[in-house]
Amino acid sequence: MSSQGSMLGRTALVRVAVVVGVAVISFAGGAVVAAQPHMTNALHALENARGELQVAERDKGGHRVNALRLINEAISEVQAGIAAGS
């Protein structure tokens, strides 16, 4: 694999980590409003990140699979937070 491909893989994983962190912090903040644009935006970002990871190259030493697992958990938590705020 080229160094550029490796760098793109690391960049994608860093982006995923940031998005998951933002989603978790948003959820932990406990701010409940009728319209939840930040929670909805976080959910869309997580869904986008999941889609990107699903089409990424498979061999990432287990990190891609682990990132997908964490994103799926984060999506569930954000959805629960949205439901709790309605």
MOPAC internal coordinates of N, CA, C and O (Angstrom, degrees):
PM7 1SCF
backbone

  N    0.0000 0     0.00 0     0.00 0    0    0    0
  C    1.4562 1     0.00 0     0.00 0    1    0    0
  C    1.5142 1   108.14 1     0.00 0    2    1    0
  O    1.2310 1   120.52 1   -37.90 1    3    2    1
  N    1.2910 1   116.61 1   142.10 1    3    2    1
  C    1.4597 1   120.62 1  -179.34 1    5    3    2
  C    1.5211 1   110.30 1   -73.53 1    6    5    3
  O    1.2310 1   121.03 1   -20.18 1    7    6    5
  N    1.3306 1   115.63 1   159.82 1    7    6    5
  C    1.4632 1   118.82 1   177.97 1    9    7    6
  C    1.5165 1   110.88 1   -65.53 1   10    9    7
  O    1.2310 1   120.36 1   150.86 1   11   10    9
  N    1.3347 1   116.92 1   -29.14 1   11   10    9
  C    1.4670 1   119.70 1   177.65 1   13   11   10
  C    1.5212 1   109.64 1   -67.27 1   14   13   11
  O    1.2310 1   119.64 1   137.19 1   15   14   13
  N    1.3319 1   118.29 1   -42.81 1   15   14   13
  C    1.4613 1   121.60 1   177.62 1   17   15   14
  C    1.5144 1   111.53 1   -62.93 1   18   17   15
  O    1.2310 1   120.68 1   140.70 1   19   18   17
  N    1.3288 1   116.31 1   -39.30 1   19   18   17
  C    1.4613 1   120.69 1   177.51 1   21   19   18
  C    1.5199 1   111.06 1   -65.03 1   22   21   19
  O    1.2310 1   120.84 1   138.77 1   23   22   21
  N    1.3309 1   116.00 1   -41.23 1   23   22   21
  C    1.4651 1   120.59 1   179.72 1   25   23   22
  C    1.5196 1   110.20 1   -65.60 1   26   25   23
  O    1.2310 1   120.12 1   139.78 1   27   26   25
  N    1.3378 1   117.38 1   -40.22 1   27   26   25
  C    1.4630 1   120.57 1   178.51 1   29   27   26
  C    1.5199 1   110.20 1   -63.27 1   30   29   27
  O    1.2310 1   119.94 1   141.07 1   31   30   29
  N    1.3378 1   117.71 1   -38.93 1   31   30   29
  C    1.4587 1   121.26 1   178.00 1   33   31   30
  C    1.5169 1   111.24 1   -63.28 1   34   33   31
  O    1.2310 1   120.29 1   135.05 1   35   34   33
  N    1.3076 1   117.04 1   -44.95 1   35   34   33
  C    1.4614 1   120.78 1   178.41 1   37   35   34
  C    1.5117 1   111.17 1   -65.17 1   38   37   35
  O    1.2310 1   120.44 1   139.57 1   39   38   37
  N    1.3244 1   116.76 1   -40.43 1   39   38   37
  C    1.4599 1   120.75 1   178.82 1   41   39   38
  C    1.5219 1   110.44 1   -61.86 1   42   41   39
  O    1.2310 1   120.38 1   137.18 1   43   42   41
  N    1.3145 1   116.87 1   -42.82 1   43   42   41
  C    1.4695 1   120.52 1   179.34 1   45   43   42
  C    1.5229 1   110.25 1   -63.07 1   46   45   43
  O    1.2310 1   119.92 1   137.54 1   47   46   45
  N    1.3298 1   117.77 1   -42.46 1   47   46   45
  C    1.4603 1   120.14 1   179.69 1   49   47   46
  C    1.5252 1   111.66 1   -66.76 1   50   49   47
  O    1.2310 1   119.99 1   143.62 1   51   50   49
  N    1.3132 1   117.62 1   -36.38 1   51   50   49
  C    1.4641 1   120.37 1   176.99 1   53   51   50
  C    1.5250 1   109.27 1   -65.00 1   54   53   51
  O    1.2310 1   120.59 1   137.37 1   55   54   53
  N    1.3250 1   116.48 1   -42.63 1   55   54   53
  C    1.4671 1   119.83 1   177.89 1   57   55   54
  C    1.5191 1   110.79 1   -60.66 1   58   57   55
  O    1.2310 1   120.54 1   137.40 1   59   58   57
  N    1.3173 1   116.57 1   -42.60 1   59   58   57
  C    1.4692 1   120.69 1   178.50 1   61   59   58
  C    1.5156 1   110.02 1   -60.59 1   62   61   59
  O    1.2310 1   120.40 1   134.75 1   63   62   61
  N    1.3194 1   116.84 1   -45.25 1   63   62   61
  C    1.4617 1   120.42 1  -179.52 1   65   63   62
  C    1.5218 1   111.11 1   -61.07 1   66   65   63
  O    1.2310 1   120.45 1   139.16 1   67   66   65
  N    1.3243 1   116.75 1   -40.84 1   67   66   65
  C    1.4633 1   120.62 1   179.14 1   69   67   66
  C    1.5206 1   110.38 1   -65.15 1   70   69   67
  O    1.2310 1   120.43 1   134.90 1   71   70   69
  N    1.3186 1   116.78 1   -45.10 1   71   70   69
  C    1.4658 1   120.45 1  -179.22 1   73   71   70
  C    1.5243 1   110.64 1   -63.26 1   74   73   71
  O    1.2310 1   120.45 1   136.11 1   75   74   73
  N    1.3266 1   116.75 1   -43.89 1   75   74   73
  C    1.4634 1   120.28 1   178.60 1   77   75   74
  C    1.5239 1   109.96 1   -63.04 1   78   77   75
  O    1.2310 1   120.35 1   137.40 1   79   78   77
  N    1.3131 1   116.93 1   -42.60 1   79   78   77
  C    1.4677 1   120.29 1   178.18 1   81   79   78
  C    1.5147 1   112.12 1   -60.91 1   82   81   79
  O    1.2310 1   120.60 1   136.02 1   83   82   81
  N    1.3134 1   116.46 1   -43.98 1   83   82   81
  C    1.4711 1   120.30 1   178.29 1   85   83   82
  C    1.5219 1   110.06 1   -63.00 1   86   85   83
  O    1.2310 1   120.50 1   137.29 1   87   86   85
  N    1.3253 1   116.66 1   -42.71 1   87   86   85
  C    1.4642 1   120.15 1  -179.84 1   89   87   86
  C    1.5234 1   111.03 1   -62.73 1   90   89   87
  O    1.2310 1   120.36 1   136.56 1   91   90   89
  N    1.3248 1   116.92 1   -43.44 1   91   90   89
  C    1.4641 1   120.58 1  -179.77 1   93   91   90
  C    1.5284 1   110.60 1   -65.99 1   94   93   91
  O    1.2310 1   120.13 1   136.05 1   95   94   93
  N    1.3152 1   117.36 1   -43.95 1   95   94   93
  C    1.4664 1   120.82 1   178.85 1   97   95   94
  C    1.5196 1   110.32 1   -63.33 1   98   97   95
  O    1.2310 1   120.34 1   137.01 1   99   98   97
  N    1.3276 1   116.96 1   -42.99 1   99   98   97
  C    1.4662 1   120.47 1   178.17 1  101   99   98
  C    1.5150 1   110.94 1   -59.85 1  102  101   99
  O    1.2310 1   120.81 1   136.71 1  103  102  101
  N    1.3124 1   116.06 1   -43.29 1  103  102  101
  C    1.4632 1   120.47 1  -179.56 1  105  103  102
  C    1.5264 1   110.18 1   -67.16 1  106  105  103
  O    1.2310 1   120.23 1   137.01 1  107  106  105
  N    1.3211 1   117.16 1   -42.99 1  107  106  105
  C    1.4641 1   120.96 1  -177.98 1  109  107  106
  C    1.5199 1   112.59 1   -68.51 1  110  109  107
  O    1.2310 1   119.91 1   157.26 1  111  110  109
  N    1.3221 1   117.79 1   -22.74 1  111  110  109
  C    1.4575 1   121.22 1  -179.69 1  113  111  110
  C    1.5108 1   113.09 1   -62.37 1  114  113  111
  O    1.2310 1   120.25 1   151.20 1  115  114  113
  N    1.3247 1   117.12 1   -28.80 1  115  114  113
  C    1.4492 1   121.48 1   175.10 1  117  115  114
  C    1.5196 1   114.88 1    74.29 1  118  117  115
  O    1.2310 1   119.42 1  -168.98 1  119  118  117
  N    1.3068 1   118.70 1    11.02 1  119  118  117
  C    1.4604 1   120.31 1   178.25 1  121  119  118
  C    1.5167 1   108.73 1   -74.07 1  122  121  119
  O    1.2310 1   120.90 1   -58.08 1  123  122  121
  N    1.3235 1   115.88 1   121.92 1  123  122  121
  C    1.4542 1   120.48 1  -178.64 1  125  123  122
  C    1.5202 1   108.73 1  -116.06 1  126  125  123
  O    1.2310 1   121.04 1   -58.46 1  127  126  125
  N    1.3015 1   115.62 1   121.54 1  127  126  125
  C    1.4532 1   121.74 1   175.52 1  129  127  126
  C    1.5215 1   108.03 1  -134.96 1  130  129  127
  O    1.2310 1   120.75 1   -24.60 1  131  130  129
  N    1.3279 1   116.18 1   155.40 1  131  130  129
  C    1.4664 1   120.35 1  -178.03 1  133  131  130
  C    1.5228 1   110.55 1   -57.30 1  134  133  131
  O    1.2310 1   120.30 1   122.19 1  135  134  133
  N    1.3144 1   117.04 1   -57.81 1  135  134  133
  C    1.4578 1   120.59 1   174.65 1  137  135  134
  C    1.5224 1   106.30 1   -88.75 1  138  137  135
  O    1.2310 1   120.44 1   -53.66 1  139  138  137
  N    1.2989 1   116.77 1   126.34 1  139  138  137
  C    1.4661 1   120.92 1  -174.38 1  141  139  138
  C    1.5259 1   110.56 1  -116.92 1  142  141  139
  O    1.2310 1   120.56 1  -110.76 1  143  142  141
  N    1.3292 1   116.53 1    69.24 1  143  142  141
  C    1.4662 1   118.43 1  -174.89 1  145  143  142
  C    1.5273 1   113.66 1   -62.73 1  146  145  143
  O    1.2310 1   119.88 1   147.04 1  147  146  145
  N    1.3103 1   117.84 1   -32.96 1  147  146  145
  C    1.4640 1   119.07 1  -178.90 1  149  147  146
  C    1.5205 1   111.08 1   -72.20 1  150  149  147
  O    1.2310 1   120.57 1   139.29 1  151  150  149
  N    1.3129 1   116.52 1   -40.71 1  151  150  149
  C    1.4668 1   120.04 1   177.06 1  153  151  150
  C    1.5303 1   109.93 1   -65.75 1  154  153  151
  O    1.2310 1   120.90 1   138.22 1  155  154  153
  N    1.3195 1   115.89 1   -41.78 1  155  154  153
  C    1.4631 1   119.89 1   179.20 1  157  155  154
  C    1.5218 1   110.36 1   -64.81 1  158  157  155
  O    1.2310 1   120.40 1   137.36 1  159  158  157
  N    1.3327 1   116.85 1   -42.64 1  159  158  157
  C    1.4700 1   120.20 1   177.29 1  161  159  158
  C    1.5206 1   111.23 1   -62.61 1  162  161  159
  O    1.2310 1   120.37 1   138.51 1  163  162  161
  N    1.3387 1   116.90 1   -41.49 1  163  162  161
  C    1.4657 1   120.64 1   178.14 1  165  163  162
  C    1.5270 1   110.17 1   -62.33 1  166  165  163
  O    1.2310 1   120.47 1   138.26 1  167  166  165
  N    1.3259 1   116.71 1   -41.74 1  167  166  165
  C    1.4589 1   120.83 1   179.25 1  169  167  166
  C    1.5238 1   110.48 1   -61.67 1  170  169  167
  O    1.2310 1   120.21 1   134.72 1  171  170  169
  N    1.3232 1   117.21 1   -45.28 1  171  170  169
  C    1.4684 1   120.71 1   178.81 1  173  171  170
  C    1.5269 1   111.12 1   -63.31 1  174  173  171
  O    1.2310 1   120.29 1   139.68 1  175  174  173
  N    1.3123 1   117.05 1   -40.32 1  175  174  173
  C    1.4672 1   120.84 1   179.39 1  177  175  174
  C    1.5297 1   110.65 1   -64.27 1  178  177  175
  O    1.2310 1   120.68 1   138.22 1  179  178  177
  N    1.3257 1   116.30 1   -41.78 1  179  178  177
  C    1.4683 1   120.30 1   178.14 1  181  179  178
  C    1.5274 1   111.05 1   -64.97 1  182  181  179
  O    1.2310 1   120.48 1   138.11 1  183  182  181
  N    1.3164 1   116.69 1   -41.89 1  183  182  181
  C    1.4645 1   120.25 1   178.76 1  185  183  182
  C    1.5229 1   110.73 1   -64.22 1  186  185  183
  O    1.2310 1   120.33 1   141.76 1  187  186  185
  N    1.3279 1   116.98 1   -38.24 1  187  186  185
  C    1.4636 1   121.18 1   176.51 1  189  187  186
  C    1.5307 1   110.43 1   -65.40 1  190  189  187
  O    1.2310 1   120.46 1   135.98 1  191  190  189
  N    1.3196 1   116.73 1   -44.02 1  191  190  189
  C    1.4673 1   120.71 1   179.23 1  193  191  190
  C    1.5286 1   110.12 1   -62.34 1  194  193  191
  O    1.2310 1   120.34 1   139.29 1  195  194  193
  N    1.3346 1   116.96 1   -40.71 1  195  194  193
  C    1.4648 1   120.29 1   178.64 1  197  195  194
  C    1.5279 1   110.08 1   -61.50 1  198  197  195
  O    1.2310 1   120.53 1   136.13 1  199  198  197
  N    1.3189 1   116.59 1   -43.87 1  199  198  197
  C    1.4643 1   120.13 1   178.53 1  201  199  198
  C    1.5181 1   112.42 1   -60.55 1  202  201  199
  O    1.2310 1   120.69 1   138.43 1  203  202  201
  N    1.3211 1   116.29 1   -41.57 1  203  202  201
  C    1.4686 1   120.30 1   178.61 1  205  203  202
  C    1.5256 1   111.30 1   -64.49 1  206  205  203
  O    1.2310 1   120.44 1   137.90 1  207  206  205
  N    1.3193 1   116.76 1   -42.10 1  207  206  205
  C    1.4629 1   119.94 1   179.63 1  209  207  206
  C    1.5238 1   111.81 1   -68.01 1  210  209  207
  O    1.2310 1   120.49 1   146.95 1  211  210  209
  N    1.3108 1   116.66 1   -33.05 1  211  210  209
  C    1.4635 1   119.81 1  -179.83 1  213  211  210
  C    1.5218 1   111.62 1   -66.03 1  214  213  211
  O    1.2310 1   119.75 1   150.92 1  215  214  213
  N    1.3177 1   118.09 1   -29.08 1  215  214  213
  C    1.4634 1   120.36 1   179.91 1  217  215  214
  C    1.5280 1   112.49 1   -99.79 1  218  217  215
  O    1.2310 1   120.08 1  -179.57 1  219  218  217
  N    1.3236 1   117.45 1     0.43 1  219  218  217
  C    1.4681 1   120.98 1   178.09 1  221  219  218
  C    1.5258 1   109.85 1   -70.68 1  222  221  219
  O    1.2310 1   121.13 1   -19.13 1  223  222  221
  N    1.3208 1   115.45 1   160.87 1  223  222  221
  C    1.4607 1   120.09 1   176.10 1  225  223  222
  C    1.5173 1   109.70 1   -56.04 1  226  225  223
  O    1.2310 1   120.76 1   -35.39 1  227  226  225
  N    1.3023 1   116.16 1   144.61 1  227  226  225
  C    1.4670 1   121.64 1  -173.03 1  229  227  226
  C    1.5261 1   114.13 1   -71.68 1  230  229  227
  O    1.2310 1   119.58 1   139.73 1  231  230  229
  N    1.3026 1   118.41 1   -40.27 1  231  230  229
  C    1.4640 1   121.39 1  -170.68 1  233  231  230
  C    1.5275 1   111.32 1   -83.14 1  234  233  231
  O    1.2310 1   121.27 1   -83.90 1  235  234  233
  N    1.3111 1   115.17 1    96.10 1  235  234  233
  C    1.4720 1   120.48 1   178.93 1  237  235  234
  C    1.5250 1   109.97 1  -132.00 1  238  237  235
  O    1.2310 1   120.29 1  -152.04 1  239  238  237
  N    1.3097 1   117.04 1    27.96 1  239  238  237
  C    1.4591 1   121.01 1   178.52 1  241  239  238
  C    1.5198 1   113.37 1    62.16 1  242  241  239
  O    1.2310 1   120.35 1  -152.74 1  243  242  241
  N    1.3292 1   116.94 1    27.26 1  243  242  241
  C    1.4570 1   120.86 1   179.61 1  245  243  242
  C    1.5158 1   114.08 1    87.30 1  246  245  243
  O    1.2310 1   119.97 1   170.99 1  247  246  245
  N    1.3094 1   117.66 1    -9.01 1  247  246  245
  C    1.4647 1   121.04 1  -176.26 1  249  247  246
  C    1.5302 1   112.33 1   -71.53 1  250  249  247
  O    1.2310 1   120.27 1   142.54 1  251  250  249
  N    1.3254 1   117.08 1   -37.46 1  251  250  249
  C    1.4614 1   120.16 1   178.43 1  253  251  250
  C    1.5288 1   110.06 1   -63.88 1  254  253  251
  O    1.2310 1   120.78 1   134.88 1  255  254  253
  N    1.3193 1   116.11 1   -45.12 1  255  254  253
  C    1.4658 1   120.75 1   179.40 1  257  255  254
  C    1.5246 1   110.15 1   -63.33 1  258  257  255
  O    1.2310 1   120.23 1   137.65 1  259  258  257
  N    1.3224 1   117.16 1   -42.35 1  259  258  257
  C    1.4649 1   120.50 1   178.76 1  261  259  258
  C    1.5302 1   111.01 1   -65.07 1  262  261  259
  O    1.2310 1   120.52 1   139.82 1  263  262  261
  N    1.3241 1   116.61 1   -40.18 1  263  262  261
  C    1.4683 1   120.31 1   178.00 1  265  263  262
  C    1.5324 1   110.10 1   -63.01 1  266  265  263
  O    1.2310 1   120.12 1   139.44 1  267  266  265
  N    1.3286 1   117.38 1   -40.56 1  267  266  265
  C    1.4707 1   120.61 1   176.97 1  269  267  266
  C    1.5306 1   110.80 1   -61.50 1  270  269  267
  O    1.2310 1   120.72 1   137.88 1  271  270  269
  N    1.3217 1   116.22 1   -42.12 1  271  270  269
  C    1.4713 1   120.16 1   178.59 1  273  271  270
  C    1.5233 1   110.98 1   -61.55 1  274  273  271
  O    1.2310 1   120.83 1   134.61 1  275  274  273
  N    1.3216 1   116.01 1   -45.39 1  275  274  273
  C    1.4604 1   120.34 1  -179.70 1  277  275  274
  C    1.5294 1   111.51 1   -65.89 1  278  277  275
  O    1.2310 1   120.46 1   140.56 1  279  278  277
  N    1.3065 1   116.72 1   -39.44 1  279  278  277
  C    1.4682 1   119.85 1   178.51 1  281  279  278
  C    1.5235 1   110.30 1   -64.92 1  282  281  279
  O    1.2310 1   120.31 1   137.92 1  283  282  281
  N    1.3259 1   117.02 1   -42.08 1  283  282  281
  C    1.4641 1   119.27 1   177.94 1  285  283  282
  C    1.5297 1   110.85 1   -61.52 1  286  285  283
  O    1.2310 1   120.41 1   140.25 1  287  286  285
  N    1.3158 1   116.83 1   -39.75 1  287  286  285
  C    1.4733 1   120.12 1   176.15 1  289  287  286
  C    1.5251 1   110.63 1   -64.18 1  290  289  287
  O    1.2310 1   120.51 1   136.62 1  291  290  289
  N    1.3288 1   116.63 1   -43.38 1  291  290  289
  C    1.4712 1   120.71 1   179.66 1  293  291  290
  C    1.5271 1   110.70 1   -63.73 1  294  293  291
  O    1.2310 1   120.15 1   139.70 1  295  294  293
  N    1.3248 1   117.31 1   -40.30 1  295  294  293
  C    1.4615 1   120.61 1   177.50 1  297  295  294
  C    1.5164 1   109.98 1   -59.85 1  298  297  295
  O    1.2310 1   120.36 1   134.97 1  299  298  297
  N    1.3253 1   116.92 1   -45.03 1  299  298  297
  C    1.4669 1   120.57 1   178.82 1  301  299  298
  C    1.5258 1   111.52 1   -60.93 1  302  301  299
  O    1.2310 1   120.55 1   139.04 1  303  302  301
  N    1.3117 1   116.56 1   -40.96 1  303  302  301
  C    1.4714 1   120.73 1  -179.92 1  305  303  302
  C    1.5283 1   110.96 1   -67.56 1  306  305  303
  O    1.2310 1   120.35 1   137.55 1  307  306  305
  N    1.3127 1   116.93 1   -42.45 1  307  306  305
  C    1.4676 1   119.57 1   178.95 1  309  307  306
  C    1.5293 1   110.07 1   -64.66 1  310  309  307
  O    1.2310 1   120.21 1   137.86 1  311  310  309
  N    1.3224 1   117.21 1   -42.14 1  311  310  309
  C    1.4601 1   120.50 1   177.54 1  313  311  310
  C    1.5373 1   110.80 1   -61.46 1  314  313  311
  O    1.2310 1   120.48 1   139.10 1  315  314  313
  N    1.3228 1   116.68 1   -40.90 1  315  314  313
  C    1.4699 1   120.30 1   177.51 1  317  315  314
  C    1.5217 1   110.18 1   -64.98 1  318  317  315
  O    1.2310 1   120.18 1   140.70 1  319  318  317
  N    1.3190 1   117.27 1   -39.30 1  319  318  317
  C    1.4588 1   120.93 1   178.57 1  321  319  318
  C    1.5173 1   111.35 1   -65.05 1  322  321  319
  O    1.2310 1   120.68 1   139.21 1  323  322  321
  N    1.3157 1   116.30 1   -40.79 1  323  322  321
  C    1.4670 1   119.87 1   177.65 1  325  323  322
  C    1.5213 1   109.51 1   -63.40 1  326  325  323
  O    1.2310 1   120.49 1   135.58 1  327  326  325
  N    1.3293 1   116.66 1   -44.42 1  327  326  325
  C    1.4614 1   120.92 1   179.91 1  329  327  326
  C    1.5318 1   111.44 1   -63.16 1  330  329  327
  O    1.2310 1   120.68 1   141.65 1  331  330  329
  N    1.3186 1   116.31 1   -38.35 1  331  330  329
  C    1.4745 1   120.44 1  -179.48 1  333  331  330
  C    1.5220 1   111.39 1   -69.22 1  334  333  331
  O    1.2310 1   120.44 1   152.87 1  335  334  333
  N    1.3208 1   116.77 1   -27.13 1  335  334  333
  C    1.4527 1   120.87 1  -178.06 1  337  335  334
  C    1.5076 1   114.29 1   -87.58 1  338  337  335
  O    1.2310 1   119.85 1   174.53 1  339  338  337
  N    1.3307 1   117.89 1    -5.47 1  339  338  337
  C    1.4688 1   120.02 1  -177.38 1  341  339  338
  C    1.5044 1   111.48 1   -85.36 1  342  341  339
  O    1.2310 1   120.10 1   180.00 1  343  342  341

